[in-house]
Amino acid sequence: MTTTATATDQEQRNSWVPMFGLFLGQVLMSFNVALLPVSLGGMVAEFGVAPTVASTAIVVYGLAVAALVMVGAKIGQRVGWVLIFRIVVAIFAISSVLMLVGPTVWWIIGAQALAGASAAIIVPSLVALIAENYHGRQQATAIGSLGSARALSGVSAFLIGGALGTLLGGWRPAFFIVLGVALAVFLLSFRLRSDKGNPGIKIDVVAAILIGLAVVLLTFGFNNLNAWGLLQAREGAPFDVGGLSPAPLLIVAGIVLGQAFFLWTRRRTKKGKVPLVSLSVLARPSERAAVYAMFIVVALEAALNFTVPLYIQIVQGRTPFDTSLAMMPFNLTVFVTATLVVRFYTRFSSKAIGVFGFILTTAALVWLSFVVTNNWETLPTILGLFVFGVGQGALVTLVFNVLVTAAPKELAGDVGSIRGTTQNLASAVGTAVAGALLVTILSINIGRAVTENVYLPPELTDEVSLENANFVSNDALRELLAGTDATESQVEEFVSINEESRLAALRLGLLILAGVSALAIIPAARLPKFRPEEIPDPSPEDE
């Protein structure tokens, strides 16, 4: 028996060269996304738009993935994973070319929409192709490497993107690396084992439309809460309903369509028809807890990755390289923790690791809300980012692995679809909500400070319209006030108000994020067990 098992294990050991291509496929997506926050300041300066407009590129990418990943999984099963993988990697390369040559911010947003649509198929392809090409311990190692690839991309993107942006004086050169990685993945894809698609697989078009519209409406609603108004419609809103902002209406409509998707899917399943995704993977509370935990942890990461570059590049007017240095404690810690945490799976339960991880992220955010200043390089701030990175890295890898292995083997593709939708919707919503939250708090803080300041004349405060404030540096605010009748002392008073209000908005925003993190501690105690080597081959008939 032992000899047979050993021989079988040896027969199943395949070259790691194809896995290197899949590893780079994860790097391709993660590196592209991680570059966007580093490029935020450069986009704002080049295109002359508000930071929240530039951040729409981040939101659109996540929106496209979340809206299309379920359909992408079905397309992969129908066409064949290797063929569709090559096609979408080539499309991703085209999107990187658009990032290099796009003349306006809308070209950039369009490029990221194209990249997101491609990633909607790459996400399920990675797990499916690992199952096609690796088995046993090799398969477990390959699955774990995807989490490490995501963390490594975060570290390298901030460092390389920041360095290139500073040395070459622009944000675009870093996307040459994205293009190069895409070409490398395309070439390495020819080393992957070819599978046959199943033309008999049908796509539930109604469910695809329902979930796609739900994701789009939710994301646009959250992303425009600040621009269109939290409740009352602002001047920038495209329309209003009795004075009510369209942003909350879109969110409500998205929730309704999401419920309609679940209702339609259950009804289709009862009739014996194949649904877009099997809801049985969410039947147990443990699986639902895992999805909830993934949404929270990814949203928190997206919010922090948006907030830190916003303050360093836009508020402080510093270089992208300064941003990469400030984020290095966090990103490096996430990478190291994501790589090493798998060694603790045999010693501690997934529940214990999950609870501990969320306790760390909560404590770190509370700590940061008290110690953060306009200088991100202070030791207390670095310590907070380090602790948050430990919790974040452990959670990202953990929830990825338990979600993939918790469901029955025949439903692994459905788990991948739900994971992809959850992860990318959370990333888009996390970025959008962070921007809306911070700007809203800033506007309230500035409005209150100006009202209570008896030194500033009312006609001057009306002229600069600080109640519609956005994040600007002190120098930019001085330039704005130079065209008014404000005296030099009044200008400095405005700058002082703006500076204090920004810091207060940051601290309150971090405290709110800590509250969101704390809400996930109890659900994390219901995470499913990790079951290694449980990924099925999507084409067992080929064996």
Stockholm file with secondary structure:
# STOCKHOLM 1.0

chainA/1-543         MTTTATATDQEQRNSWVPMFGLFLGQVLMSFNVALLPVSLGGMVAEFGVAPTVASTAIVVYGLAVAALVMVGAKIGQRVGWVLIFRIVVAIFAISSVLMLVGPTVWWIIGAQALAGASAAIIVPSLVALIAENYHGRQQATAIGSLGSARALSGVSAFLIGGALGTLLGGWRPAFFIVLGVALAVFLLSFRLRSDKGNPGIKIDVVAAILIGLAVVLLTFGFNNLNAWGLLQAREGAPFDVGGLSPAPLLIVAGIVLGQAFFLWTRRRTKKGKVPLVSLSVLARPSERAAVYAMFIVVALEAALNFTVPLYIQIVQGRTPFDTSLAMMPFNLTVFVTATLVVRFYTRFSSKAIGVFGFILTTAALVWLSFVVTNNWETLPTILGLFVFGVGQGALVTLVFNVLVTAAPKELAGDVGSIRGTTQNLASAVGTAVAGALLVTILSINIGRAVTENVYLPPELTDEVSLENANFVSNDALRELLAGTDATESQVEEFVSINEESRLAALRLGLLILAGVSALAIIPAARLPKFRPEEIPDPSPEDE
#=GR chainA/1-543 SS CHHHHHHHHHHHCCCSHHHHHHHHHHHHHHHHHHHHHHTHHHHHHHHTCCHHHHTHHHHHHHHHHHHHHHHHHHHHHHHCHHHHHHHHHHHHHHHHHHHHHCCSHHHHHHHHHHHHHHHHHHHHHHHHHHHHHCCHHHHHHHHHHHHHHHHHHHHHHHHHHHHHHHHSSSSTTHHHHHHHHHHHHHHHGGGSCCCCCCTTCCCCHHHHHHHHHHHHHHHHHHHTHHHHCSSBCCTTCSCCBTTBCHHHHHHHHHHHHHHHHHHHHHHHHHTTCCCSSCGGGGSSHHHHHHHHHHHHHHHHHHHHHHHHHIIIIIISCCCHHHHHHHHHHHHHHHHHHHHHGGGGTTTSCHHHHHHHHHHHHHHHHHHHHHHCCSCTTSHHHHHHHHHHHHHHHHHHHHHHHHHHHHSCGGGHHHHHHHHHHHHHHHHHHHHHHHHHHHHHHHHHHHHHHHHHCTTSCHHHHHHHTGGGCCCCCHHHHHHHHTTSSCCHHHHHHHHHHHHHHHHHHHHHHHHHHHHHHHTTHHHHTTCCCCCSSCCCCSCGGGC
#=GC SS_cons         CHHHHHHHHHHHCCCSHHHHHHHHHHHHHHHHHHHHHHTHHHHHHHHTCCHHHHTHHHHHHHHHHHHHHHHHHHHHHHHCHHHHHHHHHHHHHHHHHHHHHCCSHHHHHHHHHHHHHHHHHHHHHHHHHHHHHCCHHHHHHHHHHHHHHHHHHHHHHHHHHHHHHHHSSSSTTHHHHHHHHHHHHHHHGGGSCCCCCCTTCCCCHHHHHHHHHHHHHHHHHHHTHHHHCSSBCCTTCSCCBTTBCHHHHHHHHHHHHHHHHHHHHHHHHHTTCCCSSCGGGGSSHHHHHHHHHHHHHHHHHHHHHHHHHIIIIIISCCCHHHHHHHHHHHHHHHHHHHHHGGGGTTTSCHHHHHHHHHHHHHHHHHHHHHHCCSCTTSHHHHHHHHHHHHHHHHHHHHHHHHHHHHSCGGGHHHHHHHHHHHHHHHHHHHHHHHHHHHHHHHHHHHHHHHHHCTTSCHHHHHHHTGGGCCCCCHHHHHHHHTTSSCCHHHHHHHHHHHHHHHHHHHHHHHHHHHHHHHTTHHHHTTCCCCCSSCCCCSCGGGC
//
